[in-house]
Amino acid sequence: MNANAYTPSQIERAKVAYTAFMSYTAVESYEPEFIGYSAAEQRCEFHNKQVTEIRNGNVQLEKEWKLYFLIQIAKEDQKEDQRKAKLAANKEASADILAPIKEARRLGEFGKWLNTAGNPYRKEHFNKKYTQESVNAFLSI
């Protein structure tokens, strides 16, 4: 990714992440009860060594970490955009299926009904990929 491809929002979020990274950590912050004390200690030592080197003026390491956080933020945004595009495509593909519910002006009720625990069609509420079976089941009640 080139430097011009990053939005001001991404740059700001990367700065926040980098600033948070620049604080020293303790072994307990790595949850040694789950990963083991020696692994937590190794991670803590590595992190604190990186922070110390950057604070002592290692410009190359500072650039590497800043770029790392910027790339991670950009990847998160790209993944979110892909998720939104997929939902929009599913919703568009299901428009014909939802037509009877829209005509009856019961789209809100349909959404509530879909998102009810135990509903066999509940996943459709989240992925927006509606089926004729769920529409028929809703209209029959």
DSSP file (Angstrom, degrees, kcal/mol; ACC not computed):
  #  RESIDUE AA STRUCTURE BP1 BP2  ACC     N-H-->O    O-->H-N    N-H-->O    O-->H-N    TCO  KAPPA ALPHA  PHI   PSI    X-CA   Y-CA   Z-CA
    1    1 A M              0   0    0      0, 0.0     2,-0.2     0, 0.0    70,-0.0   0.000 360.0 360.0 360.0 138.7    0.0    0.0    0.0
    2    2 A N    >   -     0   0    0      1,-0.1     3,-1.8     0, 0.0     4,-0.3  -0.569 360.0-110.0 -96.0 162.7    1.3    3.4   -0.8
    3    3 A A  G >  S+     0   0    0      1,-0.3     3,-0.9    -2,-0.2    -1,-0.1   0.771 115.0  58.2 -61.9 -28.3    1.4    6.4    1.5
    4    4 A N  G 3  S+     0   0    0      1,-0.2    -1,-0.3     3,-0.0     0, 0.0   0.637  93.6  68.7 -76.6 -12.8   -1.3    8.3   -0.5
    5    5 A A  G <  S+     0   0    0     -3,-1.8     2,-0.3     2,-0.1    -1,-0.2   0.581  79.3  94.6 -83.3  -9.6   -3.8    5.4   -0.1
    6    6 A Y    <   -     0   0    0     -3,-0.9    65,-0.0    -4,-0.3    64,-0.0  -0.662  69.3-136.4 -89.4 137.5   -4.3    6.0    3.6
    7    7 A T     >  -     0   0    0     -2,-0.3     4,-2.4     1,-0.1     5,-0.2  -0.461  24.6-111.7 -84.0 160.4   -7.1    8.2    4.8
    8    8 A P  H  > S+     0   0    0      0, 0.0     4,-2.4     0, 0.0     5,-0.2   0.868 120.0  54.8 -58.9 -35.4   -6.7   10.8    7.6
    9    9 A S  H  > S+     0   0    0      2,-0.2     4,-2.5     1,-0.2     5,-0.2   0.918 107.8  48.1 -64.4 -43.4   -8.9    8.6    9.8
   10   10 A Q  H  > S+     0   0    0      2,-0.2     4,-2.4     1,-0.2    -1,-0.2   0.914 111.9  49.9 -63.4 -42.6   -6.6    5.6    9.3
   11   11 A I  H  X S+     0   0    0     -4,-2.4     4,-2.0     2,-0.2    -2,-0.2   0.910 111.6  48.6 -63.0 -41.8   -3.5    7.6   10.0
   12   12 A E  H  X S+     0   0    0     -4,-2.4     4,-2.0     2,-0.2    -2,-0.2   0.919 111.9  48.1 -65.3 -43.6   -5.1    9.0   13.2
   13   13 A R  H  X S+     0   0    0     -4,-2.5     4,-2.1     1,-0.2    -1,-0.2   0.868 110.6  52.1 -65.7 -35.6   -6.2    5.5   14.4
   14   14 A A  H  X S+     0   0    0     -4,-2.4     4,-2.6     2,-0.2    -1,-0.2   0.881 107.5  52.7 -66.6 -37.8   -2.7    4.2   13.6
   15   15 A K  H  X S+     0   0    0     -4,-2.0     4,-2.6     2,-0.2    -2,-0.2   0.907 108.9  49.6 -62.4 -41.9   -1.2    7.0   15.7
   16   16 A V  H  X S+     0   0    0     -4,-2.0     4,-2.2     2,-0.2    -2,-0.2   0.924 112.3  47.3 -63.3 -44.3   -3.4    6.1   18.6
   17   17 A A  H  X S+     0   0    0     -4,-2.1     4,-2.0     2,-0.2    -2,-0.2   0.907 113.0  48.9 -64.5 -41.6   -2.4    2.4   18.3
   18   18 A Y  H  X S+     0   0    0     -4,-2.6     4,-1.6     2,-0.2    -2,-0.2   0.910 109.7  51.7 -64.6 -42.6    1.3    3.3   18.1
   19   19 A T  H  < S+     0   0    0     -4,-2.6    -1,-0.2     1,-0.2    -2,-0.2   0.907 110.4  48.7 -61.1 -41.9    1.1    5.6   21.1
   20   20 A A  H >< S+     0   0    0     -4,-2.2     3,-1.1     1,-0.2    -1,-0.2   0.879 108.9  54.2 -64.7 -36.7   -0.5    2.8   23.1
   21   21 A F  H 3< S+     0   0    0     -4,-2.0    -1,-0.2     1,-0.2    -2,-0.2   0.815  94.8  70.8 -64.4 -31.6    2.2    0.4   22.0
   22   22 A M  T 3< S+     0   0    0     -4,-1.6     2,-0.3    -3,-0.2    -1,-0.2   0.354  78.9  93.8 -76.0   7.3    4.9    2.8   23.3
   23   23 A S  S <  S-     0   0    0     -3,-1.1     2,-0.1    -4,-0.1    28,-0.1  -0.770  83.2-108.5 -98.4 148.1    4.2    2.2   26.9
   24   24 A Y        -     0   0    0     -2,-0.3     2,-0.3    27,-0.1    -2,-0.1  -0.418  36.4-149.3 -70.9 147.6    6.1   -0.4   28.9
   25   25 A T        -     0   0    0     19,-0.3     2,-0.3    -2,-0.1    23,-0.1  -0.770   4.2-132.9-118.0 163.4    4.1   -3.5   29.8
   26   26 A A    >   -     0   0    0     -2,-0.3     3,-1.4     1,-0.1     4,-0.3  -0.760  29.9-110.5-109.5 160.0    4.2   -6.0   32.7
   27   27 A V  G >  S+     0   0    0     -2,-0.3     3,-1.8     1,-0.3    -1,-0.1   0.858 115.6  63.2 -56.5 -36.8    4.2   -9.8   32.4
   28   28 A E  G >  S+     0   0    0      1,-0.3     3,-1.6     2,-0.2    -1,-0.3   0.767  89.4  67.6 -63.3 -26.0    0.6   -9.9   33.9
   29   29 A S  G <  S+     0   0    0     -3,-1.4    -1,-0.3     1,-0.3    -2,-0.2   0.653  94.9  58.0 -70.5 -12.3   -0.7   -7.9   30.9
   30   30 A Y  G <  S-     0   0    0     -3,-1.8    -1,-0.3    -4,-0.3     5,-0.2   0.261 112.2-120.1 -98.4  10.8    0.1  -11.0   28.7
   31   31 A E    X>  -     0   0    0     -3,-1.6     3,-2.1     1,-0.1     4,-1.7   0.954  32.1-171.1  52.4  66.7   -2.2  -13.2   30.8
   32   32 A P  H 3> S+     0   0    0      0, 0.0     4,-1.9     0, 0.0     7,-0.1   0.727  78.8  70.5 -61.3 -21.2    0.4  -15.8   32.0
   33   33 A E  H 34 S+     0   0    0      1,-0.2    -2,-0.1     2,-0.2     4,-0.1   0.735 109.8  33.3 -68.0 -19.0   -2.3  -18.0   33.4
   34   34 A F  H <4 S+     0   0    0     -3,-2.1    -1,-0.2     2,-0.1    -3,-0.1   0.788 131.9  27.0-102.9 -37.1   -3.4  -18.8   29.9
   35   35 A I  H  < S-     0   0    0     -4,-1.7     4,-0.3    -5,-0.2    -2,-0.2   0.509 114.8 -99.0-106.5  -5.4   -0.2  -18.8   27.9
   36   36 A G     X  -     0   0    0     -4,-1.9     4,-2.1    -5,-0.3     5,-0.2   0.095  28.5 -96.3  97.0 147.4    2.3  -19.7   30.6
   37   37 A Y  H  > S+     0   0    0      1,-0.2     4,-2.6     2,-0.2     5,-0.2   0.898 120.1  50.7 -67.7 -41.1    4.6  -17.5   32.6
   38   38 A S  H  > S+     0   0    0      2,-0.2     4,-2.3     1,-0.2    -1,-0.2   0.902 111.4  48.1 -67.8 -38.2    7.7  -18.0   30.5
   39   39 A A  H  > S+     0   0    0     -4,-0.3     4,-2.4     2,-0.2    -1,-0.2   0.915 113.4  48.1 -65.1 -41.9    5.9  -17.2   27.3
   40   40 A A  H  X S+     0   0    0     -4,-2.1     4,-2.4     1,-0.2    -2,-0.2   0.897 111.4  50.8 -64.2 -39.4    4.3  -14.1   28.9
   41   41 A E  H  X S+     0   0    0     -4,-2.6     4,-2.6     2,-0.2    -2,-0.2   0.903 109.9  49.7 -65.3 -41.3    7.8  -13.1   30.2
   42   42 A Q  H  X S+     0   0    0     -4,-2.3     4,-2.5     2,-0.2    -2,-0.2   0.922 112.2  47.3 -63.5 -44.4    9.3  -13.5   26.7
   43   43 A R  H  X S+     0   0    0     -4,-2.4     4,-2.6     2,-0.2    -2,-0.2   0.910 112.8  49.6 -63.4 -42.0    6.6  -11.4   25.1
   44   44 A C  H  X S+     0   0    0     -4,-2.4     4,-2.8     2,-0.2   -19,-0.3   0.929 111.4  48.2 -63.2 -46.4    6.9   -8.7   27.8
   45   45 A E  H  X S+     0   0    0     -4,-2.6     4,-2.2     2,-0.2    -2,-0.2   0.912 112.4  49.3 -62.1 -42.8   10.7   -8.6   27.4
   46   46 A F  H  X S+     0   0    0     -4,-2.5     4,-2.2     2,-0.2    -2,-0.2   0.943 113.4  46.3 -61.2 -48.4   10.5   -8.3   23.6
   47   47 A H  H  X S+     0   0    0     -4,-2.6     4,-2.4     1,-0.2    -2,-0.2   0.947 113.8  46.7 -60.2 -50.2    7.9   -5.6   23.8
   48   48 A N  H  X S+     0   0    0     -4,-2.8     4,-2.3     1,-0.2    -1,-0.2   0.837 110.5  53.7 -64.8 -32.4    9.8   -3.5   26.4
   49   49 A K  H  X S+     0   0    0     -4,-2.2     4,-2.4    -5,-0.2    -1,-0.2   0.907 109.0  49.3 -66.4 -41.6   13.1   -4.0   24.4
   50   50 A Q  H  X S+     0   0    0     -4,-2.2     4,-2.3     2,-0.2    -2,-0.2   0.930 112.1  47.8 -61.7 -46.1   11.4   -2.6   21.3
   51   51 A V  H  X S+     0   0    0     -4,-2.4     4,-2.6     1,-0.2    -2,-0.2   0.913 111.8  50.2 -62.3 -43.7   10.0    0.4   23.2
   52   52 A T  H  X S+     0   0    0     -4,-2.3     4,-1.7     1,-0.2    -1,-0.2   0.918 110.3  49.6 -62.0 -44.6   13.4    1.1   24.8
   53   53 A E  H  <>S+     0   0    0     -4,-2.4     5,-2.1     2,-0.2    -1,-0.2   0.906 112.4  47.5 -62.6 -41.7   15.2    1.0   21.4
   54   54 A I  H ><5S+     0   0    0     -4,-2.3     3,-1.6     1,-0.2    -1,-0.2   0.922 112.1  49.3 -65.8 -43.0   12.7    3.4   19.9
   55   55 A R  H 3<5S+     0   0    0     -4,-2.6    -1,-0.2     1,-0.3    -2,-0.2   0.774 105.6  58.9 -67.4 -24.6   12.9    5.8   22.8
   56   56 A N  T 3<5S-     0   0    0     -4,-1.7    -1,-0.3    -5,-0.2    -2,-0.2   0.405 131.0 -90.5 -85.4   3.2   16.7    5.6   22.6
   57   57 A G  T < 5 +     0   0    0     -3,-1.6     2,-1.5     1,-0.2    -3,-0.2   0.631  68.5 154.9 106.0  14.3   16.5    7.0   19.0
   58   58 A N     >< +     0   0    0     -5,-2.1     4,-1.8     1,-0.2    -1,-0.2  -0.601  15.5 178.8 -76.6  93.3   16.2    3.9   16.7
   59   59 A V  H  > S+     0   0    0     -2,-1.5     4,-2.4     1,-0.2    -1,-0.2   0.864  74.5  55.9 -67.5 -38.2   14.5    5.7   13.8
   60   60 A Q  H  > S+     0   0    0      1,-0.2     4,-2.2     2,-0.2    -1,-0.2   0.924 109.4  46.1 -62.3 -44.9   14.3    2.7   11.6
   61   61 A L  H  > S+     0   0    0      1,-0.2     4,-2.2     2,-0.2    -1,-0.2   0.881 110.8  53.9 -65.3 -38.1   12.5    0.6   14.2
   62   62 A E  H  X S+     0   0    0     -4,-1.8     4,-2.3     1,-0.2    -2,-0.2   0.923 109.1  48.1 -61.4 -44.7   10.1    3.5   14.9
   63   63 A K  H  X S+     0   0    0     -4,-2.4     4,-2.7     1,-0.2     5,-0.2   0.909 109.6  53.6 -61.9 -42.7    9.3    3.7   11.2
   64   64 A E  H  X S+     0   0    0     -4,-2.2     4,-2.3     1,-0.2    -2,-0.2   0.923 111.8  43.9 -59.4 -45.7    8.7   -0.1   11.0
   65   65 A W  H  X S+     0   0    0     -4,-2.2     4,-2.3     2,-0.2    -1,-0.2   0.887 112.9  50.9 -70.1 -38.4    6.3   -0.1   13.9
   66   66 A K  H  X S+     0   0    0     -4,-2.3     4,-2.0     1,-0.2    -2,-0.2   0.925 113.1  46.2 -63.6 -43.1    4.4    3.0   12.6
   67   67 A L  H  X S+     0   0    0     -4,-2.7     4,-2.7     2,-0.2     5,-0.2   0.886 109.2  56.3 -65.9 -38.2    4.0    1.4    9.2
   68   68 A Y  H  X S+     0   0    0     -4,-2.3     4,-2.3    -5,-0.2    -2,-0.2   0.942 109.9  44.3 -57.4 -49.0    2.9   -1.9   10.9
   69   69 A F  H  X S+     0   0    0     -4,-2.3     4,-2.2     1,-0.2    -1,-0.2   0.883 112.8  52.0 -66.4 -37.0    0.1   -0.2   12.7
   70   70 A L  H  X S+     0   0    0     -4,-2.0     4,-2.2     2,-0.2    -1,-0.2   0.917 110.7  47.4 -64.4 -43.3   -0.9    1.8    9.6
   71   71 A I  H  X S+     0   0    0     -4,-2.7     4,-2.4     2,-0.2    -2,-0.2   0.898 110.6  52.5 -65.1 -40.4   -1.1   -1.4    7.5
   72   72 A Q  H  X S+     0   0    0     -4,-2.3     4,-2.2    -5,-0.2    -2,-0.2   0.912 110.3  47.6 -62.5 -42.6   -3.1   -3.2   10.2
   73   73 A I  H  X S+     0   0    0     -4,-2.2     4,-2.3     2,-0.2    -1,-0.2   0.913 111.6  50.6 -64.0 -42.8   -5.6   -0.4   10.3
   74   74 A A  H  X S+     0   0    0     -4,-2.2     4,-2.4     1,-0.2    -2,-0.2   0.895 110.0  50.3 -63.1 -40.0   -5.9   -0.3    6.5
   75   75 A K  H  X S+     0   0    0     -4,-2.4     4,-2.6     2,-0.2    -1,-0.2   0.907 109.2  51.4 -64.0 -41.8   -6.4   -4.1    6.5
   76   76 A E  H  X S+     0   0    0     -4,-2.2     4,-2.3     1,-0.2    -2,-0.2   0.925 111.7  47.0 -60.1 -44.7   -9.2   -3.8    9.1
   77   77 A D  H  X S+     0   0    0     -4,-2.3     4,-2.5     2,-0.2    -2,-0.2   0.902 111.6  50.8 -64.6 -41.1  -10.9   -1.1    7.0
   78   78 A Q  H  X S+     0   0    0     -4,-2.4     4,-2.2     1,-0.2    -2,-0.2   0.911 110.9  48.8 -63.4 -42.0  -10.6   -3.2    3.8
   79   79 A K  H  X S+     0   0    0     -4,-2.6     4,-2.2     2,-0.2    -1,-0.2   0.898 111.3  50.0 -64.3 -40.5  -12.1   -6.2    5.6
   80   80 A E  H  X S+     0   0    0     -4,-2.3     4,-2.4     2,-0.2    -2,-0.2   0.896 109.8  51.0 -64.8 -40.8  -15.0   -4.1    6.9
   81   81 A D  H  X S+     0   0    0     -4,-2.5     4,-2.3     2,-0.2    -2,-0.2   0.896 110.1  49.6 -63.5 -39.9  -15.6   -2.7    3.4
   82   82 A Q  H  X S+     0   0    0     -4,-2.2     4,-2.2     2,-0.2    -2,-0.2   0.899 110.3  50.9 -64.9 -40.3  -15.7   -6.2    2.0
   83   83 A R  H  X S+     0   0    0     -4,-2.2     4,-2.3     1,-0.2    -2,-0.2   0.928 111.6  47.1 -62.7 -45.2  -18.1   -7.3    4.7
   84   84 A K  H  X S+     0   0    0     -4,-2.4     4,-2.4     1,-0.2    -2,-0.2   0.888 111.3  51.3 -64.6 -39.2  -20.4   -4.4    4.0
   85   85 A A  H  X S+     0   0    0     -4,-2.3     4,-2.3     2,-0.2    -1,-0.2   0.891 109.6  50.4 -65.2 -39.0  -20.3   -5.0    0.2
   86   86 A K  H  X S+     0   0    0     -4,-2.2     4,-2.5     2,-0.2    -2,-0.2   0.924 111.0  48.2 -65.5 -44.1  -21.2   -8.7    0.8
   87   87 A L  H  X S+     0   0    0     -4,-2.3     4,-2.5     1,-0.2    -2,-0.2   0.906 111.9  50.0 -62.1 -41.3  -24.2   -7.7    2.9
   88   88 A A  H  X S+     0   0    0     -4,-2.4     4,-2.4     2,-0.2    -1,-0.2   0.900 110.9  49.4 -64.5 -40.0  -25.3   -5.2    0.3
   89   89 A A  H  X S+     0   0    0     -4,-2.3     4,-2.5     2,-0.2    -2,-0.2   0.910 111.9  48.5 -65.2 -42.0  -25.0   -7.8   -2.4
   90   90 A N  H  X S+     0   0    0     -4,-2.5     4,-1.4     2,-0.2    40,-0.3   0.914 112.3  48.9 -62.6 -42.5  -27.0  -10.3   -0.4
   91   91 A K  H  < S+     0   0    0     -4,-2.5     4,-0.3     1,-0.2    -2,-0.2   0.902 112.0  48.4 -64.7 -41.4  -29.7   -7.7    0.4
   92   92 A E  H >< S+     0   0    0     -4,-2.4     3,-1.1     1,-0.2     4,-0.3   0.900 110.6  51.0 -64.7 -41.7  -29.9   -6.8   -3.3
   93   93 A A  H 3< S+     0   0    0     -4,-2.5     3,-0.3     1,-0.2     4,-0.3   0.769 111.0  49.7 -67.3 -25.0  -30.2  -10.4   -4.4
   94   94 A S  T 3X S+     0   0    0     -4,-1.4     4,-1.9    34,-0.3    -1,-0.2   0.393  80.2  99.6 -94.4   3.0  -33.0  -10.9   -1.8
   95   95 A A  H <> S+     0   0    0     -3,-1.1     4,-0.6    -4,-0.3    -1,-0.2   0.895  83.3  48.1 -58.9 -43.5  -35.1   -7.9   -2.9
   96   96 A D  H >4 S+     0   0    0     -4,-0.3     3,-0.7    -3,-0.3    -1,-0.2   0.873 110.0  52.8 -65.5 -36.3  -37.5  -10.0   -5.0
   97   97 A I  H 34 S+     0   0    0     -4,-0.3     4,-0.3     1,-0.2    -1,-0.2   0.865 109.8  48.2 -67.2 -35.7  -38.0  -12.5   -2.2
   98   98 A L  H >X S+     0   0    0     -4,-1.9     4,-2.3     1,-0.2     3,-0.6   0.520  83.0  99.0 -82.9  -5.7  -38.9   -9.7    0.2
   99   99 A A  H <X S+     0   0    0     -3,-0.7     4,-2.6    -4,-0.6     5,-0.2   0.877  79.4  51.5 -52.8 -46.5  -41.4   -8.0   -2.1
  100  100 A P  H 3> S+     0   0    0      0, 0.0     4,-1.5     0, 0.0    -1,-0.2   0.871 112.0  47.5 -61.4 -34.5  -44.5   -9.6   -0.5
  101  101 A I  H <4>S+     0   0    0     -3,-0.6     5,-2.3    -4,-0.3     4,-0.3   0.892 111.9  49.6 -72.6 -39.3  -43.4   -8.5    2.9
  102  102 A K  H ><5S+     0   0    0     -4,-2.3     3,-1.0     1,-0.2    -1,-0.2   0.895 109.4  52.2 -65.3 -39.1  -42.6   -5.0    1.7
  103  103 A E  H 3<5S+     0   0    0     -4,-2.6    -1,-0.2     1,-0.3    -2,-0.2   0.872 110.0  48.3 -63.7 -36.4  -46.1   -4.8    0.0
  104  104 A A  T 3<5S-     0   0    0     -4,-1.5    -1,-0.3    -5,-0.2    -2,-0.2   0.480 110.4-127.7 -80.7  -2.5  -47.7   -5.8    3.3
  105  105 A R  T < 5S+     0   0    0     -3,-1.0    -3,-0.2    -4,-0.3    -2,-0.1   0.904  74.8 120.9  54.6  46.5  -45.6   -3.1    5.1
  106  106 A R     >< +     0   0    0     -5,-2.3     4,-2.4     1,-0.1    -4,-0.2   0.018  21.9 118.9-124.9  26.4  -44.4   -5.7    7.6
  107  107 A L  H  > S+     0   0    0     -6,-0.3     4,-2.2     1,-0.2     5,-0.1   0.892  77.6  50.6 -63.2 -40.5  -40.6   -5.5    7.0
  108  108 A G  H  > S+     0   0    0      2,-0.2     4,-2.1     1,-0.2    -1,-0.2   0.915 111.2  48.0 -62.8 -43.7  -40.0   -4.4   10.6
  109  109 A E  H  > S+     0   0    0      1,-0.2     4,-2.7     2,-0.2    -2,-0.2   0.896 109.8  53.6 -62.8 -39.9  -42.1   -7.2   12.0
  110  110 A F  H  X S+     0   0    0     -4,-2.4     4,-2.7     1,-0.2    -2,-0.2   0.916 107.9  50.1 -61.7 -43.9  -40.2   -9.7    9.7
  111  111 A G  H  X S+     0   0    0     -4,-2.2     4,-1.8     2,-0.2    -1,-0.2   0.907 112.7  46.3 -61.6 -42.7  -36.8   -8.4   11.0
  112  112 A K  H  < S+     0   0    0     -4,-2.1    -2,-0.2     2,-0.2    -1,-0.2   0.908 112.8  50.2 -65.0 -41.8  -38.0   -8.9   14.7
  113  113 A W  H >< S+     0   0    0     -4,-2.7     3,-1.2     1,-0.2    -2,-0.2   0.907 110.2  49.9 -63.9 -42.3  -39.4  -12.3   13.9
  114  114 A L  H 3< S+     0   0    0     -4,-2.7    11,-0.2     1,-0.3    -1,-0.2   0.885 107.5  54.6 -62.8 -38.4  -36.2  -13.4   12.2
  115  115 A N  T 3< S+     0   0    0     -4,-1.8     2,-0.4    -5,-0.2    -1,-0.3   0.128  81.1 119.3 -87.6  22.8  -34.0  -12.3   15.1
  116  116 A T  S X  S-     0   0    0     -3,-1.2     3,-2.1     1,-0.1     6,-0.1  -0.737  74.5-106.3 -88.1 134.0  -36.0  -14.3   17.6
  117  117 A A  T 3  S+     0   0    0     -2,-0.4    -1,-0.1     1,-0.3    -2,-0.1  -0.320 106.0  23.8 -58.0 136.1  -34.0  -17.0   19.5
  118  118 A G  T 3  S+     0   0    0      1,-0.3    -1,-0.3     2,-0.0    -3,-0.1   0.325  83.8 138.1  89.8  -7.6  -34.8  -20.4   18.3
  119  119 A N    X   -     0   0    0     -3,-2.1     3,-1.8     1,-0.2    -1,-0.3  -0.589  51.3-144.4 -71.9 124.4  -36.0  -19.2   14.9
  120  120 A P  T 3  S+     0   0    0      0, 0.0     3,-0.3     0, 0.0    -1,-0.2   0.694 100.2  49.0 -64.9 -16.3  -34.6  -21.7   12.3
  121  121 A Y  T >  S+     0   0    0      1,-0.2     3,-1.7     2,-0.1     4,-0.5   0.217  75.7 114.8-103.5  13.4  -34.1  -18.8    9.8
  122  122 A R  T X>  +     0   0    0     -3,-1.8     3,-1.6     1,-0.3     4,-0.7   0.814  64.4  65.6 -58.6 -35.0  -32.4  -16.5   12.3
  123  123 A K  H >> S+     0   0    0      1,-0.3     4,-2.3    -3,-0.3     3,-0.6   0.788  90.6  67.2 -60.6 -25.2  -29.0  -16.5   10.4
  124  124 A E  H <> S+     0   0    0     -3,-1.7     4,-1.5     1,-0.2    -1,-0.3   0.814  91.4  62.0 -64.0 -29.5  -30.8  -14.7    7.6
  125  125 A H  H <4 S+     0   0    0     -3,-1.6    -1,-0.2    -4,-0.5    -2,-0.2   0.863 111.4  37.5 -62.7 -34.9  -31.2  -11.7    9.9
  126  126 A F  H << S+     0   0    0     -4,-0.7    -2,-0.2    -3,-0.6    -1,-0.2   0.849 123.2  37.3 -89.4 -37.3  -27.5  -11.3   10.1
  127  127 A N  H  < S-     0   0    0     -4,-2.3    -2,-0.2     2,-0.1    -3,-0.2   0.515  93.6-136.0 -96.1  -3.0  -26.3  -12.2    6.6
  128  128 A K     <  +     0   0    0     -4,-1.5     2,-0.9    -5,-0.2   -34,-0.3   0.727  62.7 131.5  58.5  24.6  -29.2  -10.5    4.8
  129  129 A K        -     0   0    0     -5,-0.2    -1,-0.2    -6,-0.2   -38,-0.1  -0.769  41.9-168.4-107.2  84.4  -29.5  -13.5    2.5
  130  130 A Y        -     0   0    0     -2,-0.9     2,-0.3   -40,-0.3   -33,-0.1  -0.387   6.1-150.0 -80.2 150.6  -33.2  -14.1    2.8
  131  131 A T     >  -     0   0    0     -2,-0.1     4,-1.7     1,-0.1     5,-0.1  -0.824  24.9-121.6-118.7 158.8  -35.0  -17.3    1.5
  132  132 A Q  H  > S+     0   0    0     -2,-0.3     4,-2.7     1,-0.2     5,-0.2   0.840 111.9  60.7 -64.6 -33.1  -38.4  -17.9    0.1
  133  133 A E  H  > S+     0   0    0      1,-0.2     4,-2.5     2,-0.2    -1,-0.2   0.907 104.9  46.6 -61.9 -42.8  -39.0  -20.4    2.9
  134  134 A S  H  > S+     0   0    0      2,-0.2     4,-2.3     1,-0.2    -1,-0.2   0.902 112.7  49.9 -68.8 -38.6  -38.5  -17.9    5.6
  135  135 A V  H  X S+     0   0    0     -4,-1.7     4,-2.6     2,-0.2    -2,-0.2   0.932 112.7  46.9 -63.4 -45.1  -40.8  -15.4    3.9
  136  136 A N  H  X S+     0   0    0     -4,-2.7     4,-1.4     1,-0.2    -2,-0.2   0.905 111.6  51.2 -63.1 -41.7  -43.5  -18.1    3.5
  137  137 A A  H  < S+     0   0    0     -4,-2.5     4,-0.4     1,-0.2    -1,-0.2   0.906 112.3  46.5 -63.0 -41.3  -43.1  -19.1    7.1
  138  138 A F  H >< S+     0   0    0     -4,-2.3     3,-1.3     1,-0.2    -2,-0.2   0.924 111.9  49.7 -67.0 -45.1  -43.5  -15.5    8.3
  139  139 A L  H 3< S+     0   0    0     -4,-2.6    -1,-0.2     1,-0.3    -2,-0.2   0.740 103.8  61.7 -67.7 -21.6  -46.5  -14.8    6.1
  140  140 A S  T 3<        0   0    0     -4,-1.4    -1,-0.3     1,-0.2    -2,-0.2   0.611 360.0 360.0 -81.7 -10.5  -48.2  -18.0    7.3
  141  141 A I    <         0   0    0     -3,-1.3    -1,-0.2    -4,-0.4    -2,-0.2   0.467 360.0 360.0 -94.5 360.0  -48.3  -16.8   10.9
